[in-house]
Amino acid sequence: CGLSSSGATSDVKSVTGAFVKFHSSRSSSLTGMPRIATSLQELIRVGGVSGEKRKNPRQRKKMRQQAMQRANNAGVVGAGAGTVSSDKGR
């Protein structure tokens, strides 16, 4: 959120306090209330970000292209599966 870690921890505490006060007044349940993550490990734990290392741009592009090809191939194969041929008796 743009808070400096080198700054005083009182800044983080005051922001956290204001966040909790703001959202607790608007939330009817504690489970639906937004939370502030204080570290990357906490974000990974709650599922806010992925902990996996990203592949380089060329690898990501190749993976997208392969996924599109698989999706197109599955669409072509699946398109003819429900049709009934009318020339059975010929």
PyMOL commands that set and color helices and strands:
alter all, ss='L'
color gray80, all
select helices_A, chain A and resi 9-26+40-46+57-79
alter helices_A, ss='H'
color red, helices_A
deselect
rebuild
show_as cartoon
